[in-house]
């Protein structure tokens, strides 16, 4: 779960969104399209979000200290949660306000130079497509055989799901803006531009709520995935370790998993044998799940023959 792939996806998104934001605001100034304005604010929010994600990665790299003995890995979760709030406040709420205002006063907002807006939106779609494709490629190794929705729901890497959802929302939003401008051109009624803007706001709100829910769960503390737990439980027994009595896991950051387990040791084992058994178990776990970096194993005598989590 290296941050390198996340960083490449973030930088690609930042560059694309910065350029798109400038183009959209120029388009709004020329056309007066509320969909263009909403999309411009959306791109500004997205550009700010990429900066926040990069800041989160930098903060997470701080060395552990007395106040934070397990390090700052969860900073990446915190800043991803802030990104969700920015999408909701700057993106969704502004677009909803602007769209409702445009619908209520559509007769006062005639769309000017609509072909300019269409040209800018088409260029923006191409740039957002590049950003989305970069995030998709970087996410593919982590996604494996699971669905994209499952990846977003279960990934312990916060940045890639954020960028994927941002870019997906941006592409759909651009299509909605294109539809609003196109219908306004076809009908001569600017109310369609306002309707497109409201749809963009609703879309951003849904994305923000999904992200806030997922990031909140990561901030509270999520354990290993089912596949990782199975690998850990399979790796612990052997060479003096009879079985796993119980265990708990928790991600301290996207790249650092903590394991605490009570393990059953063969009866009559000497102190040296117990130490060797623990060292061997730790080595096997780290080989099976490399990012299990913090391991606490408590030995106990095998008595019951039953196991639990």
C-alpha positions in Angstrom: 0.0 0.0 0.0 2.8 2.4 -0.8 2.0 6.1 -1.1 3.8 6.4 -4.4 0.8 5.4 -6.5 -1.4 7.7 -4.5 1.0 10.6 -5.1 1.0 10.1 -8.8 -2.8 10.0 -9.0 -3.0 13.1 -6.8 -0.5 15.1 -8.8 -2.3 14.2 -12.1 -5.6 15.2 -10.6 -4.2 18.5 -9.3 -2.7 19.5 -12.6 -5.9 18.6 -14.5 -8.2 20.4 -12.1 -6.1 23.6 -11.9 -6.2 23.9 -15.7 -9.8 23.0 -15.9 -10.8 25.6 -13.2 -9.2 28.4 -15.1 -10.9 27.4 -18.4 -14.3 27.1 -16.7 -14.2 30.5 -15.1 -13.2 32.0 -18.4 -16.2 30.2 -19.9 -18.5 31.5 -17.2 -17.3 35.0 -17.8 -18.0 34.7 -21.5 -21.3 32.8 -21.4 -22.9 33.5 -18.0 -23.7 29.8 -17.6 -24.4 28.8 -14.0 -23.4 25.3 -14.9 -20.0 26.6 -15.9 -19.8 28.6 -12.7 -20.7 25.6 -10.6 -18.2 23.4 -12.4 -15.6 26.1 -12.0 -16.1 26.1 -8.2 -16.1 22.3 -8.3 -12.7 22.3 -10.0 -11.3 24.9 -7.5 -12.6 22.6 -4.7 -11.0 19.6 -6.3 -7.7 21.4 -6.8 -7.7 22.4 -3.1 -8.5 18.8 -2.2 -5.4 17.5 -4.0 -3.3 19.9 -2.0 -4.9 18.7 1.2 -4.2 15.1 0.3 -0.6 15.9 -0.4 -0.4 17.7 2.9 -1.8 14.7 4.6 0.8 12.4 3.1 3.5 14.8 4.3 2.1 15.0 7.8 1.8 11.2 7.9 5.6 10.9 7.3 6.5 12.6 10.6 8.5 10.4 13.0 6.7 9.0 16.0 7.2 11.0 19.2 6.2 10.7 22.9 2.7 12.2 22.3 2.1 10.0 19.2 4.1 6.8 19.9 2.5 5.0 16.9 3.3 7.8 14.5 1.1 10.1 12.4 -0.1 7.6 9.8 -3.8 8.5 10.4 -3.1 12.1 9.2 -3.9 10.7 5.8 -7.3 9.7 7.0 -8.0 13.0 8.6 -7.1 15.1 5.6 -9.2 12.8 3.4 -12.1 13.5 5.7 -11.5 17.2 5.4 -11.6 16.8 1.6 -15.0 15.2 1.8 -16.2 18.3 3.8 -14.7 20.6 1.2 -16.6 18.8 -1.6 -19.8 19.1 0.4 -19.4 22.8 1.5 -17.7 24.4 -1.5 -18.9 22.0 -4.2 -22.4 20.7 -3.4 -23.9 23.5 -1.4 -22.7 26.2 -3.8 -23.9 24.4 -6.9 -27.3 23.8 -5.3 -27.7 27.4 -4.3 -26.6 28.7 -7.8 -28.8 26.2 -9.6 -31.9 27.0 -7.6 -31.2 30.7 -8.1 -30.9 30.2 -11.8 -34.1 28.3 -12.0 -36.0 30.9 -10.1 -34.6 33.8 -12.2 -34.0 32.0 -15.5 -35.6 34.9 -17.5 -32.8 37.2 -16.1 -29.9 35.0 -17.1 -29.7 34.5 -20.9 -27.0 32.1 -22.0 -24.4 33.9 -24.1 -21.8 32.3 -26.5 -22.9 28.7 -25.6 -20.5 27.2 -28.2 -17.6 28.5 -26.1 -19.0 26.7 -23.0 -19.4 23.5 -25.0 -15.8 23.7 -26.3 -14.5 24.3 -22.8 -16.6 21.4 -21.3 -15.3 19.0 -24.0 -11.7 19.9 -23.2 -12.4 19.5 -19.5 -13.9 16.1 -20.1 -10.7 15.1 -21.9 -8.5 16.3 -19.0 -10.6 14.8 -16.3 -10.6 11.5 -18.3 -6.8 11.6 -18.2 -6.8 12.2 -14.4 -9.4 9.4 -13.8 -7.4 7.0 -16.0 -4.3 7.7 -13.9 -6.2 7.0 -10.7 -7.7 3.8 -12.1 -4.3 2.5 -13.2 -2.7 3.2 -9.8 -5.7 1.6 -8.0 -5.8 -1.6 -10.1 -3.0 -3.4 -8.2 -4.7 -2.8 -4.9 -8.2 -3.5 -6.2 -7.3 -7.0 -7.4 -10.3 -9.1 -8.4 -12.8 -7.1 -6.3 -15.3 -4.7 -7.8 -14.5 -0.9 -7.9 -17.3 -0.3 -5.3 -15.9 -3.0 -3.0 -12.4 -1.4 -3.4 -13.8 2.0 -2.4 -15.6 0.5 0.6 -12.7 -1.7 1.9 -9.5 0.0 0.8 -7.3 1.2 3.7 -5.6 3.7 1.3 -7.7 6.9 1.6 -6.3 8.9 -1.3 -7.1 6.6 -4.3 -10.8 6.2 -3.5 -11.0 9.9 -2.9 -9.4 10.7 -6.3 -11.5 8.0 -8.1 -14.8 9.4 -6.7 -13.7 13.0 -7.3 -12.8 12.3 -10.9 -15.9 10.1 -11.5 -18.1 12.9 -10.1 -16.3 15.5 -12.2 -16.8 13.5 -15.4 -20.5 13.0 -14.7 -20.8 16.6 -13.6 -19.3 17.8 -16.9 -21.8 15.7 -18.8 -24.6 17.2 -16.7 -23.2 20.7 -17.4 -23.0 19.9 -21.1 -26.6 18.7 -21.1 -27.8 21.8 -19.3 -26.0 24.1 -21.8 -27.2 22.0 -24.7 -30.8 22.0 -23.7 -30.7 25.7 -23.0 -29.4 26.2 -26.6 -32.0 23.9 -28.0 -35.0 25.4 -26.2 -33.9 29.0 -25.7 -34.7 28.6 -22.0 -31.9 29.1 -19.4 -33.9 27.1 -16.8 -32.2 23.9 -18.2 -28.8 25.4 -17.3 -30.1 25.8 -13.7 -31.5 22.2 -13.6 -28.1 20.9 -14.7 -26.4 22.9 -11.9 -28.8 21.5 -9.3 -28.0 18.0 -10.6 -24.3 18.7 -10.2 -24.9 19.8 -6.6 -26.8 16.7 -5.8 -24.2 14.5 -7.3 -21.4 16.2 -5.3 -23.4 15.9 -2.1 -23.8 12.1 -2.6 -20.1 11.7 -3.3 -19.2 13.8 -0.2 -21.5 11.8 2.1 -20.0 8.5 0.8 -16.5 9.8 1.4 -17.3 11.2 4.9 -18.8 7.8 5.9 -15.7 5.9 4.7 -13.1 8.3 6.1 -14.9 8.4 9.5 -14.7 4.7 9.7 -10.9 4.8 9.0 -10.4 7.6 11.5 -12.1 5.6 14.2 -9.9 2.7 13.4 -10.5 -0.3 11.0 -8.9 -3.7 11.3 -7.4 -5.9 8.7 -9.4 -7.1 5.7 -10.9 -10.6 5.7 -8.1 -11.8 3.4 -5.4 -10.3 5.6 -6.9 -11.8 8.8 -7.0 -15.2 7.2 -3.4 -14.9 6.1 -2.4 -13.8 9.7 -4.2 -16.6 11.4 -2.7 -19.1 9.0 0.8 -17.7 9.5 0.9 -17.6 13.3 0.9 -21.4 14.2 4.0 -23.4 13.7 7.5 -24.0 15.3 6.2 -24.0 18.9 3.0 -22.0 18.4 0.1 -24.5 18.7 -2.8 -22.2 17.8 -4.2 -18.7 18.0 -6.3 -18.1 21.1 -7.6 -14.6 20.1 -6.3 -11.6 18.2 -7.1 -8.0 17.3 -5.8 -5.9 14.4 -6.0 -2.2 13.6 -4.6 0.1 10.9 -2.4 2.8 12.4 -2.1 4.3 8.9 -2.6 3.1 5.3 0.8 1.4 5.3 1.0 0.2 8.9 -1.1 -2.6 10.5 -0.9 -3.5 14.2 -1.5 -7.0 15.5 -2.1 -8.0 19.1 -2.6 -11.8 19.7 -2.6 -14.4 22.5 -1.0 -17.6 21.2 -1.0 -21.0 22.7 2.5 -22.5 23.3 3.4 -26.1 23.7 3.2 -27.2 27.4 6.5 -27.4 29.1 8.3 -25.0 26.7 11.3 -23.3 28.2 11.7 -19.5 28.1 14.2 -19.8 25.2 11.7 -22.0 23.3 8.9 -19.5 23.9 11.1 -16.6 22.7 12.0 -18.6 19.5 8.4 -19.4 18.9 7.4 -15.7 19.2 10.2 -14.6 16.9 9.2 -17.2 14.4 5.5 -16.3 14.5 6.4 -12.6 13.9 8.6 -13.4 10.9 5.8 -15.6 9.4 3.2 -12.9 9.8 5.4 -10.2 8.3 6.2 -12.5 5.3 2.4 -13.2 4.8 1.2 -9.6 5.4 4.3 -7.3 5.0 2.7 -4.1 6.3 2.0 -5.8 9.7 4.7 -3.7 11.3 3.6 -3.5 14.9 3.2 -7.0 16.5 2.5 -7.8 20.2 2.2 -11.5 21.0 1.3 -12.9 24.4 2.2 -16.5 25.0 -0.1 -18.8 26.9 -0.1 -22.6 27.6 -2.4 -24.6 25.3 -5.3 -25.8 27.5 -8.6 -25.8 25.7 -8.0 -26.6 22.1 -10.6 -23.9 21.1 -9.9 -20.6 19.3 -11.7 -17.4 19.0 -11.2 -13.9 17.7 
